Amino acid sequence: MKKIFLILILSYFSVGIYSQSKTVFTLDEAIDYALENNTEIINAKLKVLDAKKQKIETRAIGLPKLSTSAGYNYFIDIPTQLMPDFLSPAIYGVLLKEGLVNHPAQSSGNVFPVQFGQKHNLTLSADINSLIFSGEYIVALKTSKVFEDFSHKEMQNVEKSIRDKATEAYLPALMIYENLKILDKNINNLKKMKEDMYEMYKEGFVEKLDADRIKLSLENLKVERENLARQIDIVINALKLTIGFPLKDTLILEDDVESLLAKIDDSVLFTPLQLNNRPDYKMLEKSLELQELNIKRYKSQYLPTLAGFGSYSQKMTGNNSDDLKWYPSTLVGLQMKFNIFDGFSRKAKVQRAKISLDMANNNLQNLRNAISMQVQNSRAAYQNALERLNSRENNLKLAQEIYDTTKIKYKEGVGSSIELTQAEQSLYQAQSNMLKAKYDLLNAKIKLKTALGL
């Protein structure tokens, strides 16, 4: 029983371990994963598929339609109709002509019942209908094709948005990991300094207050690290949600800040703006084309519509199985429809469609201006981020030199603990500023590439 119990426990923990898979992603791999699993991109692909089916549906309107039907009727009682008495006058007319009677028959006003039809009726028929000409249909075919192109442009726009979102969600986690590395390094340095301080205090070279200051700084760094470590799960879960990754699985980031900074190419600063690289701009251009087709659609309603139809049927009828016979019926024809006056409805629709086209043109011009301003601002922000990073690097070197010099002076007894604490805080601030400058540069690159449509 103990062996069985041990096996069950091991099985339980092994299932718990293997139920959570671990995945290691670089930034590019996270983007690729998002492009396959993000809900927005999945819906965009479904819209493209729906547009293709809509084009098929529109095309089917002008194709011939063939239908068949079969029906059987059995009259238990054949319908009866009442007819006026037209037989008596006819018979009296013949008798009068032959001289058998002296005067024609007078109408009695009587009626008599008659039955038309047979008890058994079986009908088999086939009908065909086809649209021969319709201006509105021709425009609808073009519109469905343009709408399919529009859905593709929309998907490309969503893809670009997902790329940017995945990158923006990937970077904060890298910043936290980088910050944790800096904190760990500072904590280790302070631990060693604290041990040295207390040894010097035991020997009587420094006051206990100086050693306690170092201890307080160490404890503050530990608390800061714990708070930062708790944020890891939050930013990783945000990244998982962005790229469509299962929240229960473990996601490990392979890239780091330095590797991403090494990939930065300053030539992006000089890349010329190409509006066609922007998916949102191409979407708006397609929407203009749709607006123009909408005007043509309403104008095409002034043209006549011509349709053809044909029908063939066979009807078997009789009162019993002995006298059942088939009787064919064939029909073909054309139908033309032309709307002469509709109360100026079409004219109003054309005018409204033209107004919508003017508004779309205005929106396109506004987008051109907005993109141009966005590129200019992004270039400036990227240039500022580059210069700020260089400045922060110099400040960090200077802060490190000041800290090292102050520590040496303190150990030699020519410096105060307050100076050492101040130098230590200045070094931490310089490290934090340096990390923020790196993040700002990476973020500025994303914004500039987004503005350029790259």
C-alpha positions in Angstrom: 0.0 0.0 0.0 2.9 2.4 0.7 4.3 1.7 -2.7 1.0 2.3 -4.4 0.5 5.5 -2.4 4.0 6.7 -3.4 3.3 6.0 -7.1 0.0 7.9 -7.0 1.7 11.0 -5.4 4.5 10.9 -8.0 2.0 10.5 -10.8 0.0 13.5 -9.5 3.1 15.8 -9.4 4.3 14.6 -12.7 1.0 15.4 -14.3 1.1 18.9 -12.7 4.6 19.4 -14.0 4.0 18.3 -17.6 0.6 19.9 -17.9 2.4 23.3 -18.1 4.7 23.5 -21.1 7.6 25.9 -21.3 8.2 28.1 -24.3 11.2 30.3 -25.0 10.5 33.2 -27.4 12.7 35.8 -29.0 10.9 39.1 -29.9 10.6 38.0 -33.5 9.2 34.6 -32.5 6.7 36.3 -30.1 5.5 38.4 -33.1 5.2 35.4 -35.4 3.2 33.6 -32.7 0.9 36.6 -32.3 0.3 36.7 -36.0 -1.1 33.2 -35.8 -2.9 33.2 -32.5 -4.1 36.7 -31.6 -7.9 36.9 -31.7 -7.9 40.1 -33.7 -5.8 38.6 -36.6 -7.9 35.4 -36.5 -11.1 37.6 -36.9 -9.4 39.6 -39.7 -8.6 36.4 -41.6 -12.2 35.3 -41.1 -13.4 38.6 -42.6 -11.2 37.9 -45.7 -12.8 34.5 -46.0 -16.2 36.1 -45.6 -15.5 38.6 -48.3 -14.5 35.8 -50.7 -17.8 34.0 -50.0 -19.7 37.3 -50.4 -18.1 37.7 -53.9 -19.3 34.2 -54.8 -22.8 35.0 -53.5 -22.9 38.2 -55.6 -21.7 36.4 -58.7 -24.4 33.8 -58.2 -27.2 36.5 -58.7 -26.5 36.6 -62.4 -26.1 32.9 -63.0 -29.0 30.7 -64.3 -31.2 29.2 -61.6 -32.6 25.8 -62.2 -35.3 24.3 -60.0 -37.5 21.3 -60.1 -40.7 20.4 -58.4 -43.1 17.5 -58.1 -46.7 17.4 -56.8 -49.5 14.9 -56.4 -53.1 15.7 -55.7 -56.0 13.2 -55.2 -59.5 14.7 -55.2 -61.8 12.7 -53.0 -64.5 15.0 -54.1 -63.9 16.9 -57.4 -64.7 20.6 -57.0 -68.2 21.5 -58.3 -69.1 24.7 -60.1 -72.6 26.0 -60.8 -73.3 27.0 -64.4 -76.4 28.6 -66.0 -78.8 26.4 -68.0 -77.4 27.1 -71.5 -78.4 23.6 -72.9 -82.2 24.1 -73.0 -82.0 27.2 -75.3 -79.6 25.5 -77.6 -81.8 22.4 -77.9 -84.9 24.5 -78.4 -83.0 26.4 -81.1 -82.4 23.1 -83.1 -86.0 22.0 -82.6 -87.2 25.3 -83.8 -85.0 25.1 -86.9 -86.3 21.7 -87.7 -89.9 22.9 -87.3 -90.6 20.6 -84.4 -91.5 23.5 -82.0 -93.3 26.8 -82.7 -91.4 29.2 -80.4 -87.9 29.3 -78.8 -87.4 28.3 -75.2 -87.7 30.9 -72.5 -84.8 31.3 -70.0 -85.8 29.6 -66.8 -82.9 31.1 -64.8 -82.0 27.6 -63.6 -78.4 26.4 -63.0 -76.9 23.0 -62.9 -73.7 21.6 -61.2 -70.6 20.6 -63.2 -67.3 19.1 -62.2 -64.0 19.8 -64.0 -60.9 17.8 -63.3 -59.8 14.3 -62.6 -59.3 12.5 -59.2 -55.6 11.7 -59.8 -53.2 14.6 -60.7 -49.4 14.2 -60.8 -47.2 17.1 -61.9 -43.5 17.1 -62.6 -41.9 20.5 -63.6 -38.5 22.1 -64.2 -38.0 25.9 -64.3 -35.0 28.0 -65.3 -34.5 31.7 -64.7 -31.5 33.9 -65.7 -30.5 37.5 -65.4 -29.5 38.6 -68.9 -28.6 42.3 -68.2 -28.5 44.5 -65.2 -26.3 47.5 -64.7 -26.6 47.2 -60.9 -25.4 43.6 -61.1 -22.3 44.6 -63.1 -21.4 47.2 -60.5 -22.1 44.7 -57.7 -19.5 42.3 -59.2 -16.9 45.0 -59.2 -17.8 46.1 -55.7 -17.5 42.6 -54.4 -13.9 42.3 -55.8 -12.9 45.7 -54.4 -14.4 44.7 -51.0 -12.3 41.6 -51.0 -9.2 43.7 -51.6 -10.3 46.0 -48.8 -10.6 43.1 -46.4 -7.0 42.1 -47.3 -5.8 45.6 -46.6 -7.7 45.5 -43.3 -6.0 42.3 -42.4 -2.6 43.8 -43.2 -3.4 46.8 -41.0 -4.4 44.4 -38.2 -1.1 42.5 -38.7 0.9 45.7 -38.4 -1.0 46.6 -35.3 -0.4 43.2 -33.7 3.3 43.5 -34.5 3.5 46.8 -32.7 1.4 45.6 -29.7 3.5 42.4 -29.3 6.7 44.5 -29.3 5.3 47.0 -26.9 4.2 44.1 -24.6 7.6 42.4 -24.9 9.8 45.4 -23.9 8.4 46.0 -20.3 9.3 42.5 -19.2 12.9 43.0 -20.6 13.1 46.2 -18.7 12.1 44.5 -15.4 14.6 41.7 -16.0 17.3 44.3 -16.7 16.4 46.2 -13.6 16.5 43.1 -11.5 20.1 42.4 -12.8 21.2 45.9 -11.8 19.5 45.5 -8.4 21.1 42.1 -7.8 24.5 43.6 -8.6 24.0 46.5 -6.3 22.6 44.3 -3.5 25.7 42.0 -3.7 28.0 45.1 -3.6 26.1 46.5 -0.6 26.3 43.1 1.2 30.0 43.1 0.9 30.2 46.7 1.9 27.9 46.1 4.9 30.2 43.2 6.0 33.2 45.4 5.7 31.6 48.2 7.6 30.7 46.0 10.5 34.2 44.6 10.6 35.5 48.1 10.7 33.0 49.0 13.4 34.2 46.1 15.5 37.8 47.3 15.1 36.7 50.9 16.1 37.5 52.5 12.8 33.9 53.6 12.0 30.8 54.4 14.0 27.9 52.1 14.2 25.7 54.7 12.6 27.7 54.5 9.4 27.3 50.7 9.2 23.6 51.0 9.9 23.2 53.5 7.0 24.7 50.9 4.7 22.4 48.2 6.1 19.4 50.5 5.7 20.3 51.1 2.0 20.7 47.3 1.5 17.2 46.6 3.0 15.6 49.3 0.9 17.2 47.7 -2.2 15.9 44.3 -1.2 12.3 45.6 -0.8 12.6 47.4 -4.1 13.7 44.1 -5.7 10.8 42.2 -4.2 8.3 44.7 -5.5 9.8 44.6 -8.9 9.9 40.8 -9.0 6.2 40.7 -8.2 5.5 42.7 -11.4 7.1 40.0 -13.6 3.9 37.9 -13.6 1.8 40.9 -14.5 3.8 42.0 -17.5 4.3 38.4 -18.7 0.6 37.7 -18.5 0.0 40.9 -20.4 2.4 39.7 -23.1 0.6 36.3 -23.2 -2.7 37.9 -23.7 -1.4 40.1 -26.5 0.1 37.3 -28.5 -2.7 34.8 -27.7 -0.4 32.5 -25.6 -2.1 30.2 -23.0 -1.9 31.8 -19.6 -1.3 28.5 -17.8 1.9 27.8 -19.7 5.3 29.2 -18.9 6.7 31.8 -21.2 10.4 32.6 -21.2 12.0 35.6 -22.9 15.2 34.9 -24.8 16.1 38.4 -26.0 17.5 41.1 -23.7 17.8 44.8 -23.9 21.4 44.8 -25.2 20.6 42.4 -28.0 17.7 44.5 -29.2 19.8 47.7 -29.0 22.4 46.0 -31.1 19.9 45.5 -33.9 19.0 49.1 -34.1 19.9 50.6 -37.4 20.1 54.4 -37.4 19.4 54.4 -41.2 15.7 54.4 -40.3 16.1 58.1 -39.5 16.7 58.7 -43.2 14.1 56.3 -44.6 11.8 58.3 -46.9 8.0 58.2 -46.2 6.1 56.0 -48.6 2.4 56.3 -48.0 1.7 53.0 -49.7 3.6 51.3 -46.9 0.9 52.3 -44.4 -1.9 49.7 -44.4 -4.3 52.2 -42.9 -3.7 54.6 -45.8 -4.3 51.8 -48.4 -7.5 50.9 -46.6 -8.8 54.4 -46.9 -7.9 54.4 -50.6 -9.9 51.3 -51.1 -12.8 52.8 -49.2 -12.7 55.7 -51.7 -13.0 53.2 -54.5 -16.0 51.6 -52.8 -17.6 55.0 -52.4 -17.2 55.6 -56.2 -18.7 52.3 -57.0 -21.6 53.1 -54.7 -22.3 56.1 -56.9 -22.2 54.0 -60.0 -24.5 51.4 -58.4 -27.2 54.0 -57.8 -26.8 55.5 -61.3 -27.1 52.0 -62.8 -30.6 51.7 -61.4 -31.7 54.1 -64.2 -30.9 51.3 -66.7 -33.5 48.6 -67.6 -33.2 45.0 -66.2 -33.7 42.1 -68.6 -34.3 38.5 -67.4 -35.2 35.3 -69.2 -37.2 32.3 -68.0 -38.3 28.9 -69.1 -40.6 26.2 -67.8 -41.3 22.6 -68.8 -43.8 20.3 -67.0 -45.5 17.0 -67.5 -48.9 16.4 -65.9 -50.5 13.0 -65.5 -54.2 13.0 -64.8 -57.1 10.6 -64.7 -59.9 9.2 -62.6 -58.5 5.7 -62.3 -55.4 3.7 -63.3 -56.8 2.8 -66.7 -57.2 6.3 -68.1 -54.1 8.0 -66.7 -52.3 10.0 -69.3 -49.3 12.5 -69.5 -49.8 16.0 -70.9 -46.8 18.2 -71.5 -46.5 22.0 -71.1 -43.6 24.2 -72.2 -43.1 27.9 -71.7 -40.2 30.4 -72.4 -40.2 34.2 -72.1 -38.4 37.4 -71.5 -39.1 40.1 -68.9 -37.8 43.6 -69.0 -38.2 46.0 -66.0 -37.7 49.7 -66.3 -38.4 52.1 -63.4 -39.7 55.3 -64.9 -40.3 57.4 -61.8 -39.5 56.7 -58.2 -40.2 60.0 -56.6 -36.6 61.2 -57.0 -35.3 58.5 -54.6 -32.4 57.4 -56.8 -31.4 61.0 -57.4 -31.2 61.6 -53.7 -29.2 58.4 -53.2 -26.7 59.4 -55.8 -26.3 62.8 -54.2 -25.8 61.3 -50.8 -23.2 58.9 -52.2 -21.3 61.8 -53.7 -21.4 63.6 -50.3 -19.9 60.4 -48.7 -17.2 60.4 -51.3 -16.3 64.0 -50.6 -16.1 63.2 -46.9 -13.9 60.2 -47.6 -11.6 62.4 -49.7 -11.3 64.9 -46.8 -10.5 62.0 -44.5 -7.8 60.8 -46.8 -6.2 64.3 -47.0 -6.3 64.5 -43.2 -4.7 61.1 -42.9 -1.9 62.3 -45.2 -1.2 65.3 -43.0 -1.4 63.2 -39.8 1.0 60.7 -41.2 3.5 63.4 -42.3 3.3 65.0 -38.8 3.6 61.6 -37.1 6.8 60.8 -39.1 8.3 64.1 -38.3 7.6 63.8 -34.6 8.8 60.2 -34.5 12.1 61.2 -36.2 12.6 63.9 -33.6 11.7 61.6 -30.7 14.1 58.9 -32.1 16.9 61.5 -32.5 16.3 62.8 -29.0 16.3 59.2 -27.6 19.7 58.5 -29.2 21.2 61.7 -27.8 19.7 61.0 -24.4 21.1 57.5 -24.3 24.6 58.9 -25.1 24.2 61.5 -22.3 23.0 58.9 -19.8 26.0 56.6 -20.6 28.4 59.5 -19.8 26.4 60.3 -16.6 26.6 56.7 -15.5 30.3 56.5 -16.0 30.7 59.7 -14.1 28.5 58.5 -11.2 30.4 55.2 -11.1 33.7 57.0 -10.8 32.4 59.3 -8.1 31.0 56.3 -6.2 34.3 54.4 -6.5 36.4 57.4 -5.4 34.0 58.2 -2.5 34.2 54.6 -1.3 38.0 54.6 -1.4 38.1 57.9 0.5 35.7 56.6 3.1 37.8 53.5 3.7 40.9 55.6 4.0 39.2 57.8 6.6 39.1 61.0 4.6 35.4 60.8 3.6 32.1 60.7 5.5 29.4 58.1 5.4 26.9 60.8 4.2 29.0 61.4 1.1 29.2 57.6 0.5 25.4 57.3 0.8 24.8 60.3 -1.5 27.3 58.8 -4.1 25.5 55.5 -3.8 22.1 57.1 -4.4 23.4 59.1 -7.4 24.8 55.8 -8.9 21.4 54.1 -8.5 19.7 57.1 -10.1 22.1 57.1 -13.0 21.6 53.4 -13.5 17.8 53.9 -13.5 18.1 56.8 -15.9 20.3 54.7 -18.2 17.8 51.9 -18.3 14.9 54.3 -19.0 17.0 55.8 -21.8 17.4 52.4 -23.4 13.7 51.7 -23.1 12.9 55.1 -24.6 15.2 54.4 -27.6 13.6 51.0 -28.3 10.2 52.5 -28.0 11.1 55.4 -30.2 12.3 53.0 -32.9 8.9 51.2 -32.7 7.0 54.5 -33.1 9.1 55.6 -36.0 8.8 52.3 -37.9 5.1 52.4 -37.3 4.9 55.9 -38.7 6.8 54.8 -41.8 4.8 51.7 -42.2 7.8 49.4 -41.9 
